[in-house]
Amino acid sequence: MSSTPDNCLIYLDGKWKELGYLPTSPVYNPSRGSILAHVPLCGPAEVNLVVDSAKRAFPNWRDTPPNERAQVLFRLKILLEDAFEELCLGIATEHGKTLSEARGDLRRGIEVVEFACGIPTLLMGESLENIARGIDCHTDRHPLGVVAGICPFNFPALVPMWMWPIAIACGNTFVLKPSEKVPLTMQRVVGLLEKAGLPPGVMNIVHGGRECVDALLEHPDVAAISFVGSTPVAREIHRKATSFGKRVQAAGGAKNFIVLMPDADVERTAEAVKDGAFGCAGERCMAGSTAIAVGDAGSKLLPALADLVKSMKVGPTDSNDRQPDMGAVISASHRDHVTGLIHRGEQAGAKVLADGRSPLIEEAPDGFFLGPTLIDQVEYGNPLMDTEVFGPVLAVMRASSLDDAIALANRQSYGNGAAIFTNSGKAAREFRRQVSAGMIGINVAVPAPLAYFPFSGWNDSFFGDLHIQGKEGVEFYTQRKTTTTRWFGYGDGEIWAK
Ligand code: NAD
C-alpha cells in the first residue's frame, strides 16, 4: 500500500484516466488521521464521459450470452480470493474498521459475485404453450441499459458489490460512484475485473459528491439508479431520479432496536448485543443502536454488557499487527458529532454506564477514535433518539412488557432491522409479526441477509419497490418482454385435420 497520497482515477472505456484539473477531496486513513489519497470531484462533463463509455459498450455486452458473462464473474471470484488479504487490509486502512470486519465486508461482497455466477438460471423466463389454439406465449428478461450505483462509506466493498455484479451479469453496463470517503477499494476490485476479462466500457467509475450524483440522476442515458446512504439523501435521490423517469432503489439510514426479554440467555445475549452495537464502530446500517430491556431484563443483562463494553480495546487497524476490538470512526467531524450527541443525551437525563468519549490511543494519537458508549434510561425526546447516531453508542430504553417494547420500536420512522433475544417462541413470533421493520433477528443481533435474499428495509429505510440483492436485484436490473406467437397454417385447424 503506497504511503504517498495519490490521485484517484476515473475509469472508462477500459482505461484509467487522471483528472488533474478538478478540485479534490482528501481520503483519510482514520486510524492515523493522515491523508491516503485525493479524490477528484467530478461534474456533468466527466459524468457524460463515463456514461458515453457505458452506452457504447452496452449493445455488445447485452448480446453476450449470459453463460459467457458469468465466466467473467467466475474468473473474478478466483482473483478476489487470491487478493483477499491485501484487499481487506486496504479496506481496514481507508475505512478504519478492523481486519476481521474488513474480511466480512469483502466476503459478503464475494458472495454476491457467486450469486451472480448463476445468472443463466436466474434470468430464465416463463412460457405457456397453447394459450389459445396454436398460439404460445413466453416472457423473458432483458437488461435496462446503462445503470448507475451511488454508495456510502461504511462498506467499501460490500455495498458497491451488492449492485454491479448482478447488474452486469444481467447484461447492463454500469457506472459506479463510490463514496468519496472510501474510493480506493473499488479501484482495486475493478482492476481485477479488468484482469478477469470484462470488456472495456462495461464497468466505469466516476468520483465526486453531490454535483456528480446530480449529473447521474439527470442524465438521459442512465436507465436506473441504485443508491445506498442516509435517509434524507435516499429520499431526495428517489424523488429526483423518478422525476427523470428512472427506475430507482434507494436504501436509507436506520435505527435498529434490539428487544431484550427477561428469559434471554445472559452471557450469549450480552456478547451478541455488544457485537451488534459496536461492530464496525457502530457504522453499520444494521447496527443495533437501541436496546429495549423488558421487565427485569435490564438488571439481569446490563451489568454483563457494561463489563464487556468496558473491556473492549480500541486502536488502529491499518496493519497486520495485533488488531483491536474496534477501530476508528470515519472522520474527525463524525467523531465530534457523535461525542456531542452523547453529551446532549446525558444532559437530557440518560445515564452513562460505559463512557467512550475520551479514549487514549497512545500508538495513534491523531486517529479518529471514540470508545464504545453504553447509555441507559434513554427516552423519546432525548437527542440520541432524534437521529441515526451511526457511531459506537448503544442507547438503552426500558419497557414493562413485550407489547410496550414493540410500540417503542414502532414509534420511529426507520424500518431496517429489529432483533429480539428470548427463549420464548411465542414472544419471538409475536415480535416478528408486529414489529415494523424489514429484516428481523431472533437471537441474532445483526440480521443482515446474505446475497441470495433481498436487503429488505422498510419505511424510511428504503425508497422504491425492488430491494437490493437476491432475486429482487435481478428483477430490478431487468425488464420483461412477453411474446405471443402464432404460425399461420399450424394449429388453426389445418394441422389437426391431417
Ligand atoms: P451519505 O448519504 O452521506 O452519502 C451516500 C452517498 O451519497 C455518497 O456517495 C455521497 O457522495 C452521496 N451524497 C451525499 N450527499 C448527497 C446529496 N446531498 N446529494 C446527492 N448525493 C449525495 O451516507 P454516508 O454517510 O456515506 O453513509 C452512511 C449512511 O448510509 C447511514 O445513514 C447508513 O445507515 C446508510 N446505509 C444504509 C444501508 C442500507 O442498506 N439501508 C447500508 C449502508 C449504509
Residues whose N, C-alpha, C, O or C-beta is under 5 A from the ligand:
A	BS01	NAD	I150 C151 P152 F153 N154 K177 P178 S179 E180 G208 G209 R210 V213 V228 G229 S230 T231 V233 A251 G252 G253 A254 C285 G457 S461
